[in-house]
Structures are given as C-alpha cells and as structure tokens.
Amino acid sequence: MIKPQAITAMSGGVDSSVSAMLLKRAGFSVLGLTMRLLGQTQEKAAERAAAVAEYLGIEHRVIDFTEKFQSSVIDYFCAEYAGGRTPNPCVVCNRQIKFGALLEAADSLGIRYLATGHYARIEPSASGYRLLEAADGAKDQSYFLYSLDQRQLGRALFPLGFLSKSQVRELAESAGLPSFPSESQDICFLGGQDYGSFLLNRADAAPGEIIEPGGKVIGRHRGLVHYTVGQRHGLGISSPVPKFVLGVEPATNRLIIGEEKDLYRHSARIQDVSWISGYPPSDASGLSARIRYRMRKVPLRSIEVFPDRTAALGFSEPVRGVAPGQSAVIYLGCEVLGGGIICA
C-alpha cells in the first residue's frame, strides 16, 4: 500500500514537531521542510527541526524563501506603517508564504498535502471545505487563515486542530522529542525589537504635530511609526483625562488623539475581501466579526458586499479601536467565512 505523502512545515518549535509526529503515526510519508525566511538568523531553528526529523525518522530539508519573505511580508509591513495603517503580517505570510510559496514547493515535488502547526480545523462538506476555529479557544489561529481558498484548504492538514496546547506539550514529552525553547509572542522578523525601532530605518519617522479631532495642536510626536489606533502610553501629553491615539494622517504627518469614547465605531469598511467558499453570505444573520487577533467576536447587524471586493460591516454594538490595516474576519458560529483588510 502506498503511503499518502505530506510536507510538514517545521519551524523547530513544539507545535510543528508534534504535527510531523502525528502525521507519521497516521501513516503518512512525511517530508519536513524548514523555511529560511530571515537569512542566517534562523539557523538554530533549522538545526532543531533537523534534530526532530532525525529523531522521528523522516526526511528534512531547508528551503530558502528569504527574498520572497522580504518582498511579500517585510516590505508590506513597512509600506503599510508608512501609509498610516496597522498591518497584520501573519495574515500575509500565511497567504503568500506558507500556503503560497510552500504549496508551490509541494507541487514541484509532486506532494499533495501540506501540514502546519496551526490551531484550526478543516471540515469537508457537501460544497467543499469549511475552516473552523480550533478546539482550544485560547490558541485558535483561524483568524490568520481567513484568506485561504478551497484549493488551499483541500490540500491543508492541521493535526493540532482538536488538541489543546497542554496536550501538545504532553505528546512531545511522552514521545521523548528533543526539548524546545520557550515560545516568542513577537512578530518573527522583529528580533525582539518593538515595531517602532524596527521601522526607524525603513519608513519615514519624522516628528510632527499632535492634534485633537477639531484640529487644535496640543503637542509633538516622535514619528508616526511609533503609534497605532487605541494606543495610550508613550504619547508625551499631559492631560487631566487619559488620551488615546484615534488615527494618523501620513499626508500631513499629524497624530490625532482624543478620549477613549472617541475610539468606538459602529461600522467599518474592508477591502481585498475573500470568501473561503467563494461566495459571500446573503445577509448578516448569525454573523460576527473579529477586528483583531484575540479580540472577542462582535455580532454584525448588517453586511453589504460590493463588486470591487470591498464590504461594509455594521456592528451590533460599538467596537473599540477599529484600525485601518488590520483584518476583519467574519464568522458564522465557529466557522470562518472570510474577511478583508479594514480601510475605513
């Protein structure tokens, strides 16, 4: 009997390592691929992945996506901040790198399946494939995968979708897998820097005026790249009431701040909209939206989809800190329907 083949994206961490192990136990012929995204800075991660692969008895290779990652993810991140938006590079990385370039690598090797350590679930249905939230709500990563299509979902495997993080660690320990470093919560290419420091040499960071919504100048900022919608700390403003970033104006290099009540919105516009099924929902019945990772879902009172791949969302309650550049992801219960980038 010929074993089904699968590529497993191996980062050297516990999640991708356990994913590879579970696939092998399930009878797959597994090839571990480590993506080099940041030049030599990832060599230790590649070494850990290779050690795990050797322990599991599977083949391991390193594939160089440094240039692709720079142009598709890092350059995008910098350009979005320069344009006054707050991007989510993980969404772009999943679309362009993990389920773009890596899936193309699978094609070149004649391998159908691509497995990752994402905490999300895929469920076949009469009309195709559905993307569902993970069983472990605290680790769910379905938010980052909303732009995947039917072709990509049909080839994706998420072995951890029904497991909790504690169960994954227990599996790694009981199997005797090599030890793993503690997980970083930072964006991978920041290297421990805050995003403002990372952007200093990559985007315009000239000081400028801080204004109130009415246009009154009340101070000076140290460069727009240091601020994002909803931010309170680091504004350098003395005020009897807390002040928050409401928005930025790249054209005038001005930072707009106000009170917390000014952060709430009843609607948002999104662009570059995609739907996992290929079709938008007919109305807002039962739908909810998440406008940033980890934020709770908010019920929608309305949704209007336009031919230019934009959509207007109406929230059933005021939503705090709607930030252009972030992704708004649309759910029906635990199912991810799709989403887009907030533009207004």
C-alpha positions as CSV (number, residue, x, y, z in Angstrom):
1,M,0.0,0.0,0.0
2,I,1.4,3.4,-1.0
3,K,1.5,5.9,1.9
4,P,0.0,9.3,1.4
5,Q,2.7,12.0,1.2
6,A,2.7,15.2,3.1
7,I,5.1,18.1,3.6
8,T,5.2,19.4,7.2
9,A,6.4,23.0,7.7
10,M,8.9,22.6,10.6
11,S,10.0,25.6,12.5
12,G,11.9,23.8,15.2
13,G,9.1,24.5,17.7
14,V,6.9,22.1,19.6
15,D,3.7,22.6,17.5
16,S,5.2,21.8,14.1
17,S,7.3,19.0,15.6
18,V,4.2,17.3,17.1
19,S,2.3,17.8,13.8
20,A,5.0,15.9,12.0
21,M,5.0,13.2,14.6
22,L,1.2,12.8,14.4
23,L,1.2,12.6,10.6
24,K,3.8,9.9,10.7
25,R,1.8,8.0,13.3
26,A,-1.3,8.3,11.0
27,G,0.6,6.6,8.2
28,F,1.9,9.5,6.1
29,S,5.2,9.6,4.4
30,V,6.4,12.9,5.8
31,L,8.9,15.4,4.5
32,G,9.9,18.1,6.9
33,L,10.6,21.4,5.3
34,T,12.1,24.4,7.2
35,M,11.6,27.7,5.5
36,R,14.6,30.1,5.7
37,L,12.9,33.5,5.9
38,L,15.4,35.6,7.7
39,G,18.8,34.6,6.4
40,Q,21.3,33.2,8.9
41,T,19.3,34.3,11.9
42,Q,17.1,31.1,11.7
43,E,20.0,28.6,11.6
44,K,19.3,27.4,15.2
45,A,15.7,26.8,14.4
46,A,16.6,24.8,11.3
47,E,19.1,22.7,13.4
48,R,16.3,22.0,16.0
49,A,13.9,21.0,13.2
50,A,16.5,18.7,11.6
51,A,17.1,17.1,15.0
52,V,13.4,16.4,15.5
53,A,13.2,15.0,11.9
54,E,16.1,12.7,12.6
55,Y,14.5,11.5,15.8
56,L,11.2,10.8,14.0
57,G,13.0,9.1,11.1
58,I,11.7,11.4,8.5
59,E,13.5,13.4,5.7
60,H,14.3,17.0,6.4
61,R,15.2,19.9,4.0
62,V,15.7,23.6,4.3
63,I,14.1,25.8,1.6
64,D,15.2,29.4,1.1
65,F,12.3,31.9,0.9
66,T,14.4,34.9,2.1
67,E,13.7,37.1,-0.9
68,K,10.1,36.1,-1.2
69,F,9.5,36.8,2.5
70,Q,11.3,40.2,2.3
71,S,9.2,41.4,-0.7
72,S,5.8,39.9,0.3
73,V,5.8,40.3,4.1
74,I,8.5,42.7,5.5
75,D,8.2,45.3,2.7
76,Y,4.4,45.1,3.0
77,F,4.7,45.6,6.8
78,C,6.9,48.7,6.3
79,A,4.8,50.2,3.5
80,E,1.6,49.8,5.5
81,Y,3.0,51.6,8.5
82,A,4.4,54.3,6.2
83,G,0.9,54.7,4.9
84,G,-0.6,55.2,8.4
85,R,-2.1,51.7,8.7
86,T,-1.5,48.9,11.2
87,P,-0.9,45.7,9.3
88,N,-1.0,42.1,10.4
89,P,2.0,40.5,8.7
90,C,1.0,36.9,9.8
91,V,-2.1,37.1,7.6
92,V,0.0,37.9,4.6
93,C,2.6,35.3,5.5
94,N,0.0,32.6,5.6
95,R,-1.4,33.6,2.2
96,Q,1.9,34.4,0.4
97,I,4.4,32.1,2.0
98,K,3.0,29.1,3.9
99,F,0.1,28.5,1.6
100,G,1.6,30.2,-1.4
101,A,5.3,29.6,-2.0
102,L,5.4,26.4,0.2
103,L,2.4,24.9,-1.6
104,E,4.2,25.6,-4.9
105,A,7.2,23.7,-3.5
106,A,4.9,20.8,-2.7
107,D,3.7,20.9,-6.3
108,S,7.3,20.8,-7.6
109,L,7.9,17.7,-5.5
110,G,4.6,16.0,-6.5
111,I,3.3,16.1,-3.0
112,R,-0.4,16.7,-2.4
113,Y,-0.7,17.6,1.3
114,L,0.8,20.5,3.3
115,A,0.6,20.3,7.1
116,T,1.3,23.1,9.6
117,G,1.1,23.5,13.3
118,H,-1.8,25.9,13.2
119,Y,-4.5,25.6,15.8
120,A,-7.5,25.4,13.4
121,R,-9.8,22.8,11.9
122,I,-10.8,21.8,8.4
123,E,-14.1,20.0,7.8
124,P,-15.2,18.6,4.5
125,S,-18.8,19.5,3.4
126,A,-21.1,18.8,0.5
127,S,-20.0,22.1,-1.1
128,G,-16.2,21.8,-0.4
129,Y,-14.2,22.6,2.8
130,R,-15.0,24.6,5.9
131,L,-12.5,26.3,8.1
132,L,-13.4,26.1,11.8
133,E,-11.9,27.5,15.0
134,A,-9.6,25.2,16.9
135,A,-10.9,23.1,19.8
136,D,-8.5,25.2,22.1
137,G,-10.1,28.6,22.0
138,A,-7.1,30.1,23.8
139,K,-4.8,29.0,21.0
140,D,-7.1,29.3,18.0
141,Q,-5.4,30.7,14.9
142,S,-8.2,30.6,12.4
143,Y,-8.2,34.4,12.3
144,F,-4.9,34.3,10.3
145,L,-6.2,31.9,7.7
146,Y,-9.4,33.6,6.5
147,S,-7.9,34.4,3.0
148,L,-7.3,30.7,2.1
149,D,-9.4,29.3,-0.7
150,Q,-11.0,25.9,-1.5
151,R,-7.9,24.7,-3.3
152,Q,-5.6,25.5,-0.4
153,L,-7.9,24.1,2.2
154,G,-8.3,20.9,0.2
155,R,-4.6,20.3,0.5
156,A,-4.0,21.6,4.0
157,L,-3.7,19.5,7.2
158,F,-3.9,20.9,10.7
159,P,-3.1,17.9,13.0
160,L,-3.4,20.1,16.1
161,G,-6.8,21.4,15.5
162,F,-8.5,19.2,18.0
163,L,-5.8,19.4,20.7
164,S,-5.1,21.9,23.5
165,K,-1.6,23.4,23.9
166,S,-1.1,21.3,27.1
167,Q,-2.0,18.1,25.2
168,V,0.6,19.0,22.5
169,R,3.3,19.5,25.2
170,E,2.4,16.2,26.8
171,L,2.6,14.4,23.5
172,A,6.0,15.9,22.9
173,E,7.2,14.9,26.3
174,S,5.8,11.4,26.3
175,A,7.4,10.8,22.8
176,G,10.7,12.0,24.1
177,L,11.1,14.7,21.4
178,P,14.1,17.0,21.7
179,S,13.5,19.9,24.1
180,F,12.1,23.2,22.7
181,P,12.8,26.8,23.6
182,S,10.0,28.9,25.1
183,E,7.7,30.4,22.5
184,S,8.0,34.0,21.4
185,Q,4.9,36.1,21.1
186,D,6.7,38.7,18.9
187,I,6.4,39.1,15.2
188,C,9.1,36.7,13.9
189,F,11.2,39.3,12.0
190,L,11.3,41.9,14.7
191,G,14.0,40.0,16.5
192,G,12.9,41.2,19.9
193,Q,12.7,44.9,18.8
194,D,9.5,46.9,19.2
195,Y,7.9,47.7,15.8
196,G,8.8,51.4,16.1
197,S,12.5,50.7,16.4
198,F,12.4,48.2,13.6
199,L,10.7,50.7,11.3
200,L,13.0,53.6,12.1
201,N,15.4,52.9,9.2
202,R,12.7,51.5,6.9
203,A,10.0,54.2,7.0
204,D,9.7,57.9,7.4
205,A,9.8,58.7,11.2
206,A,10.0,62.5,11.2
207,P,8.5,64.2,14.2
208,G,5.2,66.2,13.7
209,E,2.2,67.7,15.3
210,I,-0.2,66.0,17.7
211,I,-3.8,67.3,17.2
212,E,-7.2,66.9,18.7
213,P,-10.2,65.9,16.4
214,G,-11.0,69.5,15.9
215,G,-7.6,70.3,14.6
216,K,-6.1,72.0,17.7
217,V,-2.3,71.4,18.0
218,I,-1.5,70.1,21.5
219,G,2.0,68.7,21.2
220,R,4.6,66.9,19.1
221,H,5.0,63.3,18.2
222,R,8.3,61.5,17.6
223,G,7.4,59.8,14.3
224,L,4.1,58.2,13.2
225,V,5.6,54.7,13.1
226,H,5.6,54.6,16.9
227,Y,1.8,54.9,17.2
228,T,-1.3,52.8,16.4
229,V,-5.0,53.3,16.9
230,G,-6.0,52.7,20.6
231,Q,-2.6,53.3,22.0
232,R,-2.5,55.2,25.3
233,H,1.1,55.1,26.6
234,G,4.1,57.0,25.1
235,L,2.1,60.0,23.8
236,G,4.0,62.5,25.9
237,I,0.9,64.5,26.6
238,S,-0.2,65.9,29.9
239,S,-3.9,65.8,30.4
240,P,-6.5,65.5,33.2
241,V,-8.2,62.7,31.3
242,P,-6.5,59.7,29.6
243,K,-5.8,60.3,25.9
244,F,-5.6,57.7,23.1
245,V,-4.5,57.5,19.5
246,L,-7.5,57.9,17.3
247,G,-5.7,57.9,13.9
248,V,-2.8,59.2,11.9
249,E,-2.5,61.5,8.9
250,P,0.5,60.5,6.8
251,A,-0.1,63.3,4.3
252,T,0.3,66.0,7.0
253,N,2.4,63.9,9.4
254,R,0.0,64.5,12.2
255,L,-1.1,62.3,15.0
256,I,-4.8,62.5,16.2
257,I,-5.6,61.8,19.8
258,G,-8.7,62.0,21.9
259,E,-10.6,60.4,24.7
260,E,-11.5,56.8,24.9
261,K,-15.1,57.4,24.0
262,D,-13.9,58.6,20.6
263,L,-12.4,55.2,19.8
264,Y,-15.7,53.5,19.4
265,R,-17.2,52.8,16.0
266,H,-20.5,51.3,14.8
267,S,-19.2,50.3,11.3
268,A,-16.2,49.6,9.2
269,R,-15.3,49.2,5.6
270,I,-13.0,46.4,4.4
271,Q,-11.1,45.8,1.1
272,D,-9.4,42.9,-0.6
273,V,-12.3,40.8,0.6
274,S,-12.1,37.0,0.1
275,W,-14.6,34.2,1.0
276,I,-13.5,30.7,1.8
277,S,-16.4,29.1,-0.1
278,G,-16.0,31.5,-3.0
279,Y,-19.3,33.2,-2.2
280,P,-20.3,36.0,0.2
281,P,-23.1,35.5,2.8
282,S,-26.5,36.7,1.7
283,D,-27.1,38.7,4.9
284,A,-25.8,39.2,8.4
285,S,-28.0,36.6,10.2
286,G,-25.9,34.9,12.8
287,L,-22.7,36.5,11.7
288,S,-20.0,38.0,13.9
289,A,-16.7,39.7,13.2
290,R,-13.3,39.9,14.9
291,I,-11.3,43.1,14.0
292,R,-8.0,41.9,15.6
293,Y,-6.5,38.7,16.8
294,R,-7.5,37.8,20.4
295,M,-10.4,40.3,20.4
296,R,-13.8,38.8,21.1
297,K,-16.2,38.4,18.3
298,V,-18.9,41.1,17.8
299,P,-22.3,40.3,16.3
300,L,-23.0,42.0,13.0
301,R,-26.2,43.8,12.3
302,S,-25.5,44.3,8.6
303,I,-23.1,43.4,5.8
304,E,-23.1,44.7,2.3
305,V,-20.7,43.2,-0.2
306,F,-19.6,45.2,-3.3
307,P,-18.3,44.0,-6.7
308,D,-14.9,45.7,-6.2
309,R,-14.1,43.2,-3.4
310,T,-15.0,45.7,-0.6
311,A,-17.7,45.3,2.0
312,A,-19.4,47.5,4.6
313,L,-19.8,46.0,8.1
314,G,-22.3,47.3,10.7
315,F,-21.7,46.2,14.3
316,S,-24.5,45.4,16.7
317,E,-22.6,47.3,19.4
318,P,-19.9,50.0,19.4
319,V,-16.4,48.5,18.7
320,R,-13.3,49.9,20.2
321,G,-10.2,50.7,18.2
322,V,-11.1,49.9,14.6
323,A,-7.7,50.2,13.0
324,P,-7.1,50.5,9.2
325,G,-4.7,47.8,8.0
326,Q,-5.9,45.2,10.5
327,S,-8.0,42.3,9.3
328,A,-11.7,42.0,10.0
329,V,-12.6,38.3,9.9
330,I,-16.2,37.1,9.5
331,Y,-17.6,34.1,11.4
332,L,-20.8,32.1,11.4
333,G,-20.6,30.4,14.8
334,C,-17.2,28.7,14.9
335,E,-16.9,28.7,11.1
336,V,-14.6,31.3,9.3
337,L,-16.4,32.6,6.3
338,G,-13.8,35.1,5.1
339,G,-12.8,38.7,5.7
340,G,-10.7,41.6,4.4
341,I,-8.5,44.5,5.4
342,I,-10.0,47.4,7.3
343,C,-9.7,50.5,5.1
344,A,-12.1,52.9,6.8
